Amino acid sequence: MGQKASTTTKPRSGSLNGGQRREVEGESPPHQTTLCSREETIEHGENVDVRINALDNDEPTNIAPSLGNEDEEEVGTCQATDVNLHHDQEPYDMALQAMDQGRDTQVLDGGRECYNDGNVVAFSETENAVTQITNPSQLSGQGNKVINIGPHSTVNIFHGTSDEPSTVPNFDSPPEDFPLAQCQDSLKSYFKSRLSYLHPLAWNETFTMKIEDIFTTVDLVTRTQQGGNIERRALPSTVDALTARSDFPRPRRILIEGNAGIGKTTEVSKLAFDWAEGRSPVLEKYDLVFPIALRKVDESQSLTECIFDQLLPKDAPFQKSDLETYLKGNGRVLIILDGFDEWVIHEGHNVTELLTGNVLRDCCLLVTTRPSHTPQLQSLMCPDTQVEITGFSQDNIRTYVHRFFTGDETKAAALVSKMDSSLIPTGILATPIMLLLTCMMWEEKQDLVFGGRIFPLYDELVSFTIRRHCVRNNIGSNQGIPDNIRDALFCAGSLAFNGLIENNLVYSKSDVAKYCGEDSLQELVLLGILHRQESPSRLNPSDQFSFSHKTMQEYFAGLHFAKRLQDKTTGKSNLNTYLKTAQSVRDLENMVMFACAKLGSEADLILAHLVKIYQKDVEHLSDTFSGELSAFPDFLYSKCRATGNEEEFVRPSDLAFFRYQTYMEIALLCFYESGCLSLVDDIFLAKGVIQFSGVGPRVYNALEHVLNKIQPQSLRNVKSLWLVNTTQCLVSPVIDYLKMMNLSELNLQIACLGGHDPNTGPCARLSQQLPYITNLRKLDLSWNDLLCSDLLVLLPSLKMLVELEELYLSINKLAGCGKEISELLRSLRNLKVLNVHLCKLSLEDVLQIATAVVQYCPKMEVFDWRANMTGPDDGDWKVRDVLRGLK
């Protein structure tokens, strides 16, 4: 049976590395091991190469990777710190309703998240004291630290080397002749007058709300710079990222990333406003705060010219040169660059020099960007702190709804119930604008039908804005959409489509004029579809326009693209022009999905084109990563999925999987949104394999729907199903279709199966399906937090899998289940591989299982019992003595 348990040489100890969810990159997954003893490790702790059962001394380092600035003059190696900021606790202070404003005010409460450069969200402002955890066992890696910032929050600090003589800012006194007090007064006056109010509804610009009456707690995330596991915690606001830490007494280089509409710009506005009002002790250490909108920074402008242009009055009592002198060597200045993704980098520009650390290195620098530009920004600024705003969690959404409908719990509960069964699992309400408008639609019309598709929701949102506009302006709409509005919507499609093709999210008035007349432009602004952005330049004001959210731009672009494709003379040429390759499909994925949804039953033209690209560019990629899916770093997948950056993939197999699964996701959503499934077999059943790793609820929702519509005889072609690496249990609806497949392999590793209701949970549903999968040869249930109670639910059906050859139960909580597992082996006499490592089994448990292996599994080749509670080394020898009976 391959390598039998060695009885002549005592095994050396190894260590298990990488935590409870991953094997070390490059090592074999557990099912590739031979007979192994318990290594001297603790649960969830380390990792070894068990194929040779030898000590693995290659411990991972926690030194942050270089981000490419080492060769810059006077710039040291990165000291990368990612601040962990996503919470699982019950959200609070979701949306404080503005006082004394009436029903409209409550409607608008979260509304400011929708508008103001498409990046508006306000945050609660709670300061947490920072205390260092002093237990050395909690620190990992030389110079690394874990810092507690409150009862539910930590900061992970990954410390690299630095050539700088000191990381402490220069606190030398600024020039005495600079009129600091007057400069402060000018800034504070401007912030209080211009940033204290928000215009939450684009179609009602006369309505304003105080920024202090609006705040929301938003989930923030931290990841390690080494690409390790992402830990999710919460901070009340990004102000806490500026809090002193032991190795960074004054954090100076903070990167904030977040998708459009998630809250970056409003967070910047609130930070400046709180400084002006003196509301934050953290901000009191800054004498001056300069929030600069990068979209209005001209190529010829210096940094001080930008400050004068956007923030200071024309009659400021000092010159630009005075300010330049004051800023040099001054550690009590906070400079905020908002919207790096909207700025064209100019080599040698003051802003570029500031980002790279060539000028004003003692000032604190905070920069916001969308994820697509995060890698580029990282390489430029080498941040010591990185924060990601992720939007509303599922609990946030529910709480927001109840806050929105304060005083009407019946209406709130009804909407939450509708959302729970459709919209919330898709993840599309994580963006505040979508949640706000959904609440507003529900307030107006409680008979709305919510499904899992996105396109009908956007259709309803646009119809809602048109109805609201017509009512407010006494425009009759009984005969349908007025002609002038219809013309404006058509112009919006052209503008949106060409903007996406040119990668343009912000338009000048001359850009808009290419596609929209003045009347249509005015209608789009009044409708709230286009947002006229207030120019940040006080000296050279000029209008700019953007869609209320990027997905709204993609929606209108999809409508325009669908109309183009309906032209039989040019339809195919449009596909060949704009969707040439799998990469172009990825670049325009939402537009393609919306176009498919608009076309409905006529979407076969696009879907056939997607099949063609799949067969040419994608299908062969699955051969590159076959059998390695469980080892794929799903945290890296989700990150690169957001940014589109492929440079972080080192292994060719990882890059191949990223491209393959991204395309399969897009194709699945196109089939789902269109409802046209005649060609689905040509992609998803072509090789008899369905596999997804690390995808979210929207994909699982679409997969369940597509499986429900596929003909039973076609489903029998599915031989292998991999649904792995989820952070919540999403697979339950898909499990119900297992009996319709002819599976030989089922991999549900890291699918969060354990700890649920024994009668209705995923284990109960899986138990109902397994007896029908009579040809199953390989079953992987590892890393699922399975308890003995879960195993008892599965046991009867597992005993019926008499043809099973490989069973993986590793990294579950199966203490005391030795008897149950040994009884299972009575039925599984064809078993060749059994993996129960790191399952908290006692020596007695393991001995019972080993005895059953000898008695009932003559074909056994690999029995992995590593890292269980078998006591000292003689426990492993006792197990090996039992295994001598294997022939």
TORLOPA-766136 format. One record per residue (C-alpha): residue in one letter; x, y, z. Coordinates in pm, whole numbers. Layout:
REM TORLOPA-766136
 type     c1     c2     c3
    A      X      Y      Z
...
END
This chain:
REM TORLOPA-766136
 type     c1     c2     c3
    M      0      0      0
    G    264    252   -106
    Q    462    356    197
    K    346    162    497
    A    387    298    846
    S    756    281    924
    T    833     72   1232
    T   1209     99   1216
    T   1277    470   1203
    K   1123    717   1440
    P    980   1009   1244
    R   1119   1354   1292
    S    885   1624   1406
    G    745   1873   1159
    S    542   2183   1186
    L    217   2279   1026
    N    226   2627    887
    G    -30   2864    739
    G   -313   2844    987
    Q   -620   2631    979
    R   -728   2717    625
    R   -432   2674    394
    E   -138   2454    315
    V    193   2626    247
    E    215   2727   -115
    G    392   2467   -318
    E    329   2177    -79
    S    100   1892   -154
    P   -253   1906    -21
    P   -334   1652    251
    H   -470   1391     14
    Q   -131   1349   -151
    T     31   1217    166
    T    138    869    254
    L    101    713    599
    C    195    981    849
    S    231   1004   1222
    R    117   1284   1446
    E    362   1569   1416
    E    455   1773   1719
    T    227   2061   1640
    I    -71   2232   1788
    E   -409   2249   1623
    H   -445   2497   1336
    G    -84   2587   1375
    E    165   2469   1118
    N    225   2258    807
    V    466   1992    689
    D    560   1802    383
    V    412   1478    502
    R    501   1285    193
    I    848   1232    335
    N    735   1284    694
    A   1033   1509    757
    L   1099   1837    930
    D   1022   2140    720
    N   1243   2420    834
    D   1129   2673    579
    E    932   2904    801
    P    756   3186    623
    T    877   3535    680
    N    650   3822    754
    I    865   4087    597
    A    662   4302    363
    P    762   4274     -1
    S    936   4559   -173
    L    701   4778   -367
    G    953   4914   -605
    N   1074   5235   -446
    E   1405   5116   -306
    D   1598   5294   -574
    E   1429   5628   -513
    E   1657   5885   -362
    E   1622   5890     18
    V   1329   5645      9
    G   1361   5333    225
    T   1210   4992    187
    C    840   4962    254
    Q    707   4925    604
    A    372   4779    516
    T     93   4786    766
    D   -260   4680    684
    V   -522   4787    930
    N   -790   4528    990
    L  -1125   4692    960
    H  -1426   4469    895
    H  -1664   4370   1174
    D  -1890   4072   1226
    Q  -2052   4216   1538
    E  -2401   4359   1528
    P  -2368   4689   1343
    Y  -2461   5004   1519
    D  -2510   5369   1433
    M  -2598   5265   1080
    A  -2782   5575    971
    L  -2871   5842   1225
    Q  -3179   6009   1092
    A  -3143   6384   1046
    M  -3339   6572   1306
    D  -3650   6780   1240
    Q  -3648   6718    867
    G  -3962   6503    834
    R  -4013   6195    621
    D  -3804   6320    330
    T  -3510   6365    559
    Q  -3535   6005    676
    V  -3546   5890    320
    L  -3237   6088    244
    D  -3050   5987    553
    G  -2823   5737    390
    G  -2867   5903     56
    R  -2557   6107     59
    E  -2379   5785     -7
    C  -2501   5799   -363
    Y  -2370   6128   -476
    N  -2074   6364   -451
    D  -1837   6219   -707
    G  -2005   5881   -668
    N  -1807   5807   -353
    V  -2018   5931    -66
    V  -2054   5765    273
    A  -2019   5917    618
    F  -1891   5732    918
    S  -1940   5733   1293
    E  -1665   5894   1486
    T  -1555   5687   1785
    E  -1202   5693   1915
    N  -1046   5376   2049
    A   -745   5369   2270
    V   -452   5174   2136
    T   -286   4919   2358
    Q    -18   4678   2252
    I    -65   4310   2317
    T    235   4213   2522
    N    204   3836   2503
    P    500   3731   2285
    S    310   3429   2158
    Q     73   3663   1979
    L    349   3813   1769
    S    454   3644   1448
    G    774   3723   1264
    Q   1063   3946   1358
    G    944   4297   1422
    N    579   4209   1358
    K    313   4310   1610
    V    -55   4264   1677
    I   -215   4567   1838
    N   -553   4575   2007
    I   -751   4886   1924
    G  -1065   4798   2111
    P  -1281   4505   2215
    H  -1332   4377   1863
    S  -1050   4530   1660
    T   -685   4466   1592
    V   -408   4616   1385
    N   -160   4382   1217
    I    176   4547   1157
    F    415   4387    910
    H    746   4556    964
    G   1014   4572    697
    T   1348   4739    691
    S   1402   5104    625
    D   1697   5307    518
    E   1548   5619    669
    P   1742   5758    963
    S   1422   5781   1162
    T   1054   5699   1113
    V    955   5965   1363
    P    837   6283   1193
    N   1032   6601   1230
    F    862   6815   1492
    D   1088   7116   1451
    S    904   7439   1493
    P    762   7579   1168
    P    866   7925   1053
    E    747   8178   1306
    D    649   8434   1043
    F    389   8209    879
    P     36   8326    974
    L    -77   7982   1093
    A   -382   8104   1282
    Q   -513   8292    979
    C   -455   7993    753
    Q   -638   7770    999
    D   -928   8015   1018
    S   -958   8022    638
    L   -957   7646    608
    K  -1197   7590    897
    S  -1435   7851    765
    Y  -1432   7686    423
    F  -1481   7335    563
    K  -1763   7443    791
    S  -1948   7626    517
    R  -1884   7394    221
    L  -1846   7050    378
    S  -2104   7072    653
    Y  -2395   7005    418
    L  -2456   6729    165
    H  -2690   6715   -133
    P  -2810   6356   -106
    L  -3048   6355   -401
    A  -2926   6461   -742
    W  -3282   6530   -857
    N  -3344   6766   -564
    E  -3036   6982   -524
    T  -3220   7231   -306
    F  -3246   6978    -27
    T  -2946   6961    203
    M  -2854   6773    517
    K  -2598   6838    785
    I  -2305   6604    770
    E  -2309   6554   1147
    D  -2665   6420   1119
    I  -2551   6152    879
    F  -2309   5880    964
    T  -2278   5515    891
    T  -2054   5241   1016
    V  -1903   5071    714
    D  -1708   4748    703
    L  -1336   4790    651
    V  -1092   4510    572
    T   -724   4440    630
    R   -503   4192    453
    T   -141   4097    504
    Q    107   4228    249
    Q    242   3875    206
    G    -89   3767     59
    G   -189   3579    371
    N   -533   3525    515
    I   -755   3831    531
    E   -877   3912    881
    R  -1194   4115    913
    R  -1255   4361   1193
    A  -1415   4703   1232
    L  -1299   5055   1295
    P  -1549   5336   1341
    S  -1377   5545   1074
    T  -1050   5588    894
    V   -950   5846   1154
    D   -853   5547   1367
    A   -599   5447   1103
    L   -412   5766   1200
    T   -383   5656   1563
    A    -35   5609   1710
    R    114   5262   1720
    S    431   5138   1886
    D    639   5125   1567
    F    456   5413   1399
    P    410   5686   1659
    R    252   5892   1384
    P    135   5695   1078
    R    223   5902    776
    R    130   5715    459
    I   -226   5583    455
    L   -391   5427    151
    I   -771   5399    144
    E   -928   5187   -130
    G  -1292   5128   -208
    N  -1526   5083   -501
    A  -1725   5369   -650
    G  -2009   5480   -426
    I  -1868   5309   -120
    G  -1781   5624     77
    K  -1429   5747     13
    T  -1504   6107    -73
    T  -1755   6161    205
    E  -1510   6012    452
    V  -1256   6269    336
    S  -1513   6547    373
    K  -1612   6434    720
    L  -1250   6403    827
    A  -1182   6764    722
    F  -1506   6885    880
    D  -1429   6707   1209
    W  -1084   6868   1214
    A  -1242   7209   1164
    E  -1491   7146   1444
    G  -1226   7002   1676
    R  -1427   6683   1725
    S  -1149   6427   1707
    P   -855   6409   1950
    V   -664   6219   1681
    L   -699   6508   1436
    E   -600   6772   1692
    K   -233   6683   1637
    Y   -255   6834   1286
    D   -223   7210   1258
    L   -343   7207    899
    V   -549   6966    686
    F   -552   6996    306
    P   -804   6771    120
    I   -722   6793   -252
    A   -945   6653   -528
    L   -699   6500   -773
    R   -944   6504  -1061
    K   -899   6883  -1073
    V   -522   6893  -1044
    D   -376   7037  -1362
    E    -52   6910  -1514
    S    109   7251  -1469
    Q      0   7307  -1108
    S    231   7272   -812
    L    100   7128   -487
    T     71   7469   -325
    E   -109   7601   -632
    C   -359   7316   -594
    I   -412   7413   -230
    F   -467   7778   -318
    D   -689   7687   -611
    Q   -916   7446   -424
    L   -908   7548    -58
    L   -784   7900     14
    P   -941   8241    -57
    K   -795   8471   -318
    D   -700   8723    -52
    A   -508   8479    167
    P   -262   8680    384
    F     41   8486    263
    Q    207   8381    -59
    K    248   8036   -213
    S    617   8050   -132
    D    532   8109    236
    L    318   7797    243
    E    586   7594     64
    T    838   7694    328
    Y    594   7616    608
    L    518   7265    476
    K    882   7157    454
    G    987   6948    750
    N    650   6993    919
    G    504   6680   1076
    R    185   6853   1188
    V     24   6873    844
    L   -220   6621    694
    I   -243   6619    314
    I   -531   6421    163
    L   -530   6328   -206
    D   -879   6214   -300
    G   -935   6009   -616
    F   -598   5879   -731
    D   -784   5672   -991
    E   -915   5994  -1149
    W   -572   6151  -1190
    V   -330   6110  -1479
    I     22   6063  -1342
    H    277   6314  -1467
    E    640   6234  -1407
    G    807   6506  -1203
    H    475   6658  -1095
    N    459   6780   -736
    V    187   6526   -657
    T    398   6244   -798
    E    694   6363   -593
    L    473   6373   -285
    L    348   6020   -346
    T    696   5878   -392
    G    828   6053    -83
    N   1069   6283   -261
    V    910   6593   -109
    L    731   6675    217
    R    817   6340    370
    D    736   6461    721
    C    377   6550    635
    C    111   6285    687
    L    -28   6167    353
    L   -367   5998    304
    V   -470   5888    -47
    T   -798   5739   -169
    T   -843   5524   -479
    R  -1060   5265   -642
    P   -921   4907   -629
    S   -830   4914   -999
    H   -549   5160   -918
    T   -439   5017   -582
    P   -135   4824   -714
    Q     -4   5131   -895
    L    -59   5351   -591
    Q    109   5097   -363
    S    419   5097   -578
    L    431   5476   -574
    M    363   5565   -212
    C    467   5250    -24
    P    194   5290    242
    D    255   5209    605
    T   -119   5163    658
    Q   -376   5029    413
    V   -751   5040    460
    E  -1030   4906    240
    I  -1389   5025    262
    T  -1608   4733    159
    G  -1960   4860    201
    F  -2249   4713    394
    S  -2236   4362    533
    Q  -2555   4156    537
    D  -2621   4256    899
    N  -2551   4621    808
    I  -2816   4599    537
    R  -3083   4467    770
    T  -3005   4725   1035
    Y  -3004   5005    776
    V  -3352   4906    659
    H  -3490   4914   1012
    R  -3329   5253   1074
    F  -3464   5385    747
    F  -3819   5285    838
    T  -3800   5403   1198
    G  -4152   5402   1336
    D  -4280   5152   1080
    E  -4140   4815   1181
    T  -4398   4629    976
    K  -4277   4786    654
    A  -3913   4733    751
    A  -3967   4367    840
    A  -4152   4304    514
    L  -3868   4450    309
    V  -3601   4259    500
    S  -3795   3939    445
    K  -3810   4006     72
    M  -3441   4094     62
    D  -3331   3790    260
    S  -3472   3556      0
    S  -3343   3740   -304
    L  -3135   4057   -299
    I  -2921   4022     14
    P  -2760   3691    -92
    T  -2651   3846   -423
    G  -2431   4105   -252
    I  -2552   4390   -474
    L  -2685   4592   -181
    A  -2343   4633    -24
    T  -2319   4964   -211
    P  -2507   5232    -15
    I  -2672   5391   -317
    M  -2839   5065   -414
    L  -2967   5007    -64
    L  -3095   5361    -23
    L  -3286   5363   -351
    T  -3427   5017   -282
    C  -3564   5145     50
    M  -3709   5449   -122
    M  -3878   5232   -386
    W  -4022   5008   -116
    E  -4157   5308     71
    E  -4344   5413   -240
    K  -4454   5071   -359
    Q  -4469   4763   -138
    D  -4576   4521   -410
    L  -4234   4520   -575
    V  -4113   4178   -679
    F  -3746   4124   -593
    G  -3556   3845   -760
    G  -3191   3757   -762
    R  -3125   3930  -1093
    I  -2964   4271  -1102
    F  -3107   4400  -1429
    P  -3473   4421  -1316
    L  -3361   4611  -1006
    Y  -3181   4871  -1217
    D  -3480   4893  -1448
    E  -3701   4961  -1149
    L  -3456   5214  -1007
    V  -3456   5413  -1331
    S  -3835   5396  -1353
    F  -3854   5512   -993
    T  -3635   5816  -1058
    I  -3842   5906  -1363
    R  -4168   5878  -1168
    R  -4028   6086   -883
    H  -3901   6348  -1128
    C  -4233   6371  -1308
    V  -4431   6405   -985
    R  -4204   6677   -847
    N  -4220   6875  -1171
    N  -4590   6816  -1248
    I  -4506   6632  -1568
    G  -4776   6397  -1692
    S  -4649   6043  -1737
    N  -4973   5850  -1787
    Q  -4883   5785  -2149
    G  -4543   5643  -2065
    I  -4203   5809  -2057
    P  -4214   6163  -2198
    D  -4029   6203  -2527
    N  -3772   6445  -2392
    I  -3680   6206  -2113
    R  -3668   5914  -2356
    D  -3426   6112  -2575
    A  -3214   6194  -2271
    L  -3195   5826  -2172
    F  -3083   5739  -2524
    C  -2806   6000  -2495
    A  -2707   5856  -2158
    G  -2655   5517  -2326
    S  -2421   5662  -2589
    L  -2230   5861  -2329
    A  -2198   5561  -2096
    F  -2090   5320  -2369
    N  -1821   5540  -2514
    G  -1701   5630  -2166
    L  -1647   5264  -2080
    I  -1470   5196  -2407
    E  -1240   5491  -2337
    N  -1213   5404  -1965
    N  -1366   5738  -1874
    L  -1578   5777  -1559
    V  -1573   6156  -1527
    Y  -1679   6379  -1818
    S  -1613   6741  -1895
    K  -1896   6940  -2043
    S  -1733   6916  -2386
    D  -1721   6536  -2349
    V  -2093   6525  -2272
    A  -2171   6759  -2559
    K  -2049   6497  -2807
    Y  -2349   6278  -2721
    C  -2599   6499  -2539
    G  -2760   6827  -2624
    E  -2803   7089  -2354
    D  -3167   6992  -2293
    S  -3087   6621  -2259
    L  -2799   6697  -2028
    Q  -3026   6905  -1806
    E  -3283   6624  -1794
    L  -3023   6366  -1697
    V  -2898   6587  -1416
    L  -3251   6654  -1290
    L  -3327   6283  -1301
    G  -3018   6209  -1094
    I  -2875   5977  -1359
    L  -2590   6217  -1424
    H  -2438   6404  -1135
    R  -2301   6750  -1190
    Q  -1996   6760   -968
    E  -1917   7077   -789
    S  -1583   7196   -917
    P  -1314   7172   -650
    S  -1135   7462   -813
    R  -1224   7796   -657
    L  -1022   7995   -908
    N  -1110   7820  -1234
    P  -1447   7651  -1183
    S  -1573   7417  -1453
    D  -1851   7160  -1452
    Q  -1781   6790  -1455
    F  -2030   6508  -1483
    S  -2042   6144  -1385
    F  -2304   5875  -1351
    S  -2443   5834  -1001
    H  -2254   5505   -977
    K  -2027   5312  -1209
    T  -2274   5024  -1232
    M  -2536   5275  -1346
    Q  -2300   5375  -1625
    E  -2255   5007  -1710
    Y  -2632   4959  -1708
    F  -2687   5236  -1964
    A  -2389   5116  -2167
    G  -2545   4768  -2170
    L  -2872   4909  -2303
    H  -2682   5091  -2576
    F  -2477   4783  -2666
    A  -2788   4566  -2682
    K  -2950   4811  -2923
    R  -2640   4798  -3142
    L  -2649   4419  -3147
    Q  -3013   4415  -3258
    D  -2905   4570  -3585
    K  -2866   4258  -3798
    T  -2627   4428  -4039
    T  -2376   4540  -3776
    G  -2446   4316  -3476
    K  -2170   4061  -3534
    S  -1917   4324  -3630
    N  -1986   4503  -3301
    L  -1918   4182  -3110
    N  -1594   4125  -3297
    T  -1490   4485  -3242
    Y  -1558   4523  -2871
    L  -1542   4162  -2746
    K  -1243   4022  -2928
    T  -1091   3816  -2648
    A  -1160   3680  -2301
    Q   -973   3981  -2163
    S  -1206   4227  -2337
    V  -1503   4037  -2195
    R  -1353   4073  -1846
    D  -1292   4445  -1900
    L  -1657   4505  -1995
    E  -1822   4229  -1795
    N  -2108   4425  -1638
    M  -2193   4594  -1964
    V  -2204   4254  -2135
    M  -2421   4113  -1857
    F  -2667   4403  -1875
    A  -2682   4370  -2254
    C  -2765   3999  -2222
    A  -3037   4079  -1970
    K  -3187   4345  -2195
    L  -3190   4111  -2495
    G  -3345   3825  -2299
    S  -3441   3545  -2536
    E  -3250   3725  -2814
    A  -2925   3708  -2615
    D  -2811   3398  -2805
    L  -2610   3625  -3034
    I  -2389   3735  -2742
    L  -2394   3396  -2568
    A  -2283   3216  -2884
    H  -1997   3464  -2909
    L  -1903   3392  -2546
    V  -1903   3019  -2621
    K  -1674   3081  -2917
    I  -1428   3276  -2702
    Y  -1448   3006  -2434
    Q  -1355   2736  -2678
    K  -1071   2941  -2822
    D   -917   3117  -2520
    V  -1048   2961  -2201
    E  -1132   2591  -2216
    H   -772   2472  -2233
    L   -679   2664  -1918
    S   -851   2406  -1698
    D   -584   2152  -1793
    T   -319   2380  -1635
    F   -461   2379  -1283
    S   -641   2044  -1280
    G   -630   1894   -931
    E   -483   2209   -769
    L   -801   2407   -701
    S   -799   2358   -324
    A   -450   2504   -301
    F   -545   2817   -495
    P   -515   3132   -281
    D   -876   3250   -295
    F   -793   3568   -102
    L   -567   3662   -391
    Y   -842   3576   -637
    S  -1092   3813   -476
    K   -831   4090   -458
    C   -723   4056   -821
    R  -1084   4014   -929
    A  -1152   4361   -790
    T   -841   4525   -930
    G   -800   4333  -1255
    N   -430   4309  -1175
    E   -273   3976  -1276
    E     85   4059  -1182
    E     53   3917   -830
    F     16   3561   -954
    V    347   3380   -937
    R    251   3027  -1035
    P    128   2979  -1392
    S   -145   2748  -1262
    D   -283   3025  -1037
    L   -293   3271  -1324
    A   -463   3012  -1544
    F   -726   2947  -1280
    F   -788   3317  -1226
    R   -854   3371  -1596
    Y  -1062   3057  -1625
    Q  -1287   3118  -1326
    T  -1333   3489  -1400
    Y  -1461   3402  -1744
    M  -1685   3125  -1610
    E  -1835   3368  -1357
    I  -1915   3621  -1627
    A  -2064   3357  -1857
    L  -2276   3216  -1574
    L  -2418   3559  -1488
    C  -2489   3632  -1855
    F  -2688   3309  -1889
    Y  -2868   3379  -1562
    E  -2957   3742  -1628
    S  -3077   3670  -1982
    G  -3273   3357  -1889
    C  -3153   3213  -2219
    L  -2995   2875  -2145
    S  -2993   2696  -2481
    L  -2613   2718  -2502
    V  -2524   2669  -2136
    D  -2418   2308  -2193
    D  -2150   2423  -2438
    I  -1961   2597  -2157
    F  -2053   2448  -1822
    L  -2101   2088  -1921
    A  -1844   2068  -2200
    K  -1586   1887  -1984
    G  -1820   1746  -1720
    V  -1668   1967  -1450
    I  -1819   2253  -1249
    Q  -1576   2428  -1016
    F  -1576   2755   -826
    S  -1339   2870   -555
    G  -1383   3172   -333
    V  -1684   3318   -513
    G  -1965   3511   -349
    P  -2339   3473   -301
    R  -2430   3625   -635
    V  -2250   3347   -822
    Y  -2403   3072   -609
    N  -2747   3224   -657
    A  -2697   3219  -1034
    L  -2554   2866  -1029
    E  -2854   2730   -838
    H  -3091   2891  -1089
    V  -2903   2758  -1392
    L  -2886   2406  -1247
    N  -3259   2420  -1193
    K  -3316   2500  -1560
    I  -3072   2251  -1714
    Q  -3231   1933  -1845
    P  -3182   1630  -1614
    Q  -3015   1428  -1885
    S  -2761   1706  -1931
    L  -2687   1725  -1560
    R  -2592   1357  -1571
    N  -2285   1467  -1767
    V  -2141   1640  -1459
    K  -1871   1410  -1324
    S  -1682   1646  -1096
    L  -1810   1925   -871
    W  -1578   2157   -675
    L  -1742   2425   -459
    V  -1469   2537   -222
    N  -1328   2828    -22
    T  -1631   3023     96
    T  -1651   3246    403
    Q  -2014   3155    467
    C  -2234   2859    384
    L  -2346   2928     27
    V  -2357   2577   -116
    S  -2681   2452     42
    P  -2912   2532   -254
    V  -2667   2370   -496
    I  -2641   2056   -281
    D  -3004   1980   -363
    Y  -2903   1900   -724
    L  -2633   1644   -646
    K  -2856   1341   -698
    M  -2918   1454  -1055
    M  -2546   1440  -1136
    N  -2332   1138  -1209
    L  -2050   1247   -981
    S  -1729   1057   -927
    E  -1573   1347   -736
    L  -1729   1592   -489
    N  -1511   1854   -323
    L  -1675   2076    -59
    Q  -1357   2182    116
    I  -1391   2502    321
    A  -1763   2533    251
    C  -1873   2618    608
    L  -2087   2304    642
    G  -2048   2252   1016
    G  -2242   2381   1314
    H  -2583   2430   1151
    D  -2928   2292   1228
    P  -2901   1910   1216
    N  -3245   1883   1056
    T  -3235   2155    792
    G  -2870   2260    765
    P  -2624   2177    485
    C  -2517   1846    643
    A  -2880   1732    655
    R  -2927   1831    290
    L  -2603   1660    189
    S  -2705   1345    375
    Q  -3024   1331    169
    Q  -2831   1350   -159
    L  -2530   1122   -102
    P  -2713    788   -133
    Y  -2802    876   -492
    I  -2439    936   -594
    T  -2356    571   -630
    N  -2050    625   -850
    L  -1877    862   -609
    R  -1510    778   -571
    K  -1370   1088   -397
    L  -1531   1302   -127
    D  -1359   1598     40
    L  -1524   1754    348
    S  -1208   1906    496
    W  -1189   2243    674
    N  -1562   2263    745
    D  -1569   2294   1124
    L  -1766   1971   1131
    L  -1866   1859   1479
    C  -1945   1508   1599
    S  -2313   1600   1572
    D  -2260   1686   1205
    L  -2079   1358   1144
    L  -2366   1167   1303
    V  -2605   1334   1056
    L  -2384   1232    763
    L  -2291    884    884
    P  -2588    682    750
    S  -2550    820    398
    L  -2169    793    404
    K  -2202    421    477
    M  -2391    381    151
    L  -2098    507    -58
    V  -1956    158    -95
    E  -1747    249   -402
    L  -1576    541   -229
    E  -1195    533   -261
    E  -1089    865   -104
    L  -1237   1039    200
    Y  -1101   1364    343
    L  -1223   1478    684
    S   -917   1675    794
    I   -926   1993   1003
    N  -1266   1937   1160
    K  -1367   1911   1526
    L  -1425   1538   1560
    A  -1299   1469   1913
    G  -1462   1153   2048
    C  -1570   1030   1703
    G  -1323    743   1682
    K  -1592    479   1726
    E  -1823    637   1464
    I  -1545    667   1204
    S  -1428    311   1268
    E  -1784    187   1218
    L  -1801    382    891
    L  -1496    194    764
    R  -1687   -135    793
    S  -1888    -19    491
    L  -1610    149    292
    R  -1398   -152    205
    N  -1271      1   -120
    L  -1119    298     60
    K   -763    379    -44
    V   -717    720    120
    L   -843    835    460
    N   -741   1175    594
    V   -836   1271    950
    H   -540   1492   1038
    L   -592   1786   1274
    C   -936   1672   1389
    K   -874   1687   1767
    L   -894   1310   1788
    S   -758   1148   2102
    L   -513    859   2103
    E   -804    625   2174
    D   -995    768   1876
    V   -699    723   1641
    L   -630    369   1765
    Q   -993    275   1701
    I   -975    414   1348
    A   -636    250   1280
    T   -773    -85   1397
    A  -1069    -49   1161
    V   -836     44    876
    V   -646   -282    928
    Q   -960   -490    962
    Y  -1184   -351    690
    C   -975   -156    436
    P   -729   -392    266
    K   -678   -146    -23
    M   -571    142    204
    E   -270    330     69
    V   -278    658    263
    F   -396    699    620
    D   -317   1047    754
    W   -372   1096   1128
    R   -123   1380   1180
    A   -158   1653   1440
    N   -423   1492   1657
    M   -421   1466   2035
    T   -228   1139   2051
    G      1   1251   2331
    P    380   1217   2327
    D    573   1034   2059
    D    491    691   2197
    G    128    754   2099
    D    224    763   1734
    W    425    445   1781
    K    121    273   1927
    V    -74    368   1616
    R    207    238   1398
    D    210    -89   1588
    V   -158   -134   1502
    L    -92    -52   1137
    R    166   -330   1108
    G   -129   -553   1036
    L   -179   -390    697
    K    -67   -615    416
END
